[in-house]
Amino acid sequence: MTIEFAEDERMVIDLVEKFVDNELMPLEKAVMEREAAGGAHALTPEEEAPLLAQCKELGLWALDAPEEVGGANLRTTVMLAIQEKLKSTVTPFIFPPDSPNLHMLMAVASDEQKAKYMEPYAQGEMKSCIAISEPGAGGDPAQMKTRAVRVGDEWVINGRKIWVSNVPKADFVILMAVTDPEKGARGGITAFIVDKGTPGFNIEREIPMLGGSRTYELVIDDLRMKDSQVLGEVGQGFAPMQKRLTVRRLEMGAMCVGMAERALKMMCEHTQQRETFGTKLSDRQAIQWWVADAATKIHATRLMVLDAAEKQDRGEDVRTEASMIKVFATEMATEVLDNAMQSFGAMGMTRELPFAIMSQRLRLARIYEGPTEVHRMVIARRTLKKFA
Ligand SMILES: Cc1cc2nc3c(=O)[nH]c(=O)nc-3n(C[C@H](O)[C@H](O)[C@H](O)COP(=O)(O)OP(=O)(O)OC[C@H]3O[C@@H](n4cnc5c(N)ncnc54)[C@H](O)[C@@H]3O)c2cc1C
């Protein structure tokens, strides 16, 4: 399987490669030092502002947003090639906007919501997050209990959300709530767009996570929403939410390939110069099998990601492929990284190499956007049905 990129697509990918190598890689040391000192990894405003300015100038902006909102409308295949390169460094950076919520807005936002939220979001002028998980409903979001009740011409929402990323930075939150408990995920869950600072939307606590990231617990207390804040149709929030999760899962596949490729490169470079017992590490079969298995599994994962991307671009349903990728890619990268760390000996255990941050991020990736075991359950269910 060979992916053909058009000339303009190749140009964007080349630009991204240069941007990552020349601008993001040099910031890794500062990011690793902050992590080693127990701080968050996020870039400081002083580090981020010139990068954003440069991206805007280079056109590395709104890459997968539609042309009518000023985007480049790049297809999934190109976006995933970009994602792979971007995640080869531990410097945390995204080309605005963070795309999955954009895809949910593109699918179901009203004209008014497109103008108010999607256009500024696509232009990187607004940030957003999504609140799905609850203390009693994460891997099985259909069990959510946050309730939206119709009172007069408003919706009144009460409940609790947890593990939500990016809340303090978000100008608006996509909040999932139950509007019909009888129907649940089949017509009873609705998405609402909540503006920052709306009374009744409370951040209860910040939760430090592995990998320097933070999530937030939210208390929703008599939050009042007009119909204009309903995203899509009442009761039909689950399907576009799943679509959004699918986009993110494909991105995660590309992210894993990017990290694993970096770890493999570092392992190859190191083991070809390090000698023990009078022999280069790379001459040992134990090490060669790590290299061979890593190269093989990275290749397999990249093909899985590209295959799903091409199908997605053709408008096919890739939910099963996305689940397979989520499982296979996260486990593949975990294994490759672990072997690379082992090959570096004590140096592999330090916070002076990108491995430590990568391994923590990969550990998280086996939980968010659905735990591995839930994806295996889904794949098995669909496969058994196919051969019933
Ligand atoms: C870093 C991070 C960022 C996140 N960001 C967000 C966000 O922005 N918005 C948001 O809404 N949520 C977010 N989440 C929440 C995430 O989606 C949930 O944590 C995840 O879906 C798992 O839900 P849970 O934690 O309730 O675990 P549970 O559903 O309680 O599952 C716990 C464990 O049980 C096992 N398990 C569960 N079901 C099965 C099964 N059917 N078969 C076998 N084993 C099973 C799995 O091992 C699983 O890990 C984030 C989580 C993390 C870690």
The ligand as an ORCA input file, in Angstrom:
! r2SCAN-3c Opt
* xyz 0 1
  C      -5.592     11.742     30.418
  C      -7.073     11.562     30.303
  C      -7.830     12.527     29.647
  C      -9.209     12.404     29.575
  N      -9.926     13.405     28.969
  C     -11.284     13.314     28.957
  C     -12.064     14.401     28.410
  O     -11.532     15.414     27.919
  N     -13.418     14.295     28.465
  C     -14.052     13.218     28.999
  O     -15.260     13.192     29.010
  N     -13.337     12.161     29.507
  C     -11.974     12.194     29.505
  N     -11.237     11.155     30.023
  C     -11.931     10.013     30.617
  C     -11.780      8.718     29.825
  O     -12.483      8.754     28.624
  C     -12.257      7.589     30.758
  O     -11.386      7.552     31.865
  C     -12.257      6.249     30.086
  O     -13.277      6.179     29.122
  C     -12.417      5.119     31.108
  O     -13.480      5.360     31.976
  P     -13.271      5.121     33.546
  O     -12.085      5.865     33.977
  O     -14.566      5.416     34.221
  O     -12.971      3.564     33.705
  P     -14.036      2.353     33.779
  O     -15.074      2.493     32.729
  O     -14.445      2.259     35.206
  O     -13.098      1.160     33.437
  C     -12.026      0.796     34.325
  C     -11.295     -0.394     33.756
  O     -12.167     -1.515     33.735
  C     -11.890     -2.337     32.642
  N     -13.101     -2.485     31.834
  C     -14.104     -1.575     31.679
  N     -15.054     -2.071     30.888
  C     -14.637     -3.336     30.522
  C     -15.176     -4.362     29.700
  N     -16.325     -4.181     29.045
  N     -14.468     -5.515     29.563
  C     -13.297     -5.698     30.216
  N     -12.743     -4.744     30.994
  C     -13.403     -3.594     31.142
  C     -10.767     -1.647     31.837
  O      -9.529     -2.206     32.177
  C     -10.842     -0.203     32.312
  O      -9.602      0.474     32.223
  C      -9.847     11.250     30.120
  C      -9.075     10.260     30.755
  C      -7.708     10.406     30.845
  C      -6.911      9.322     31.526
*
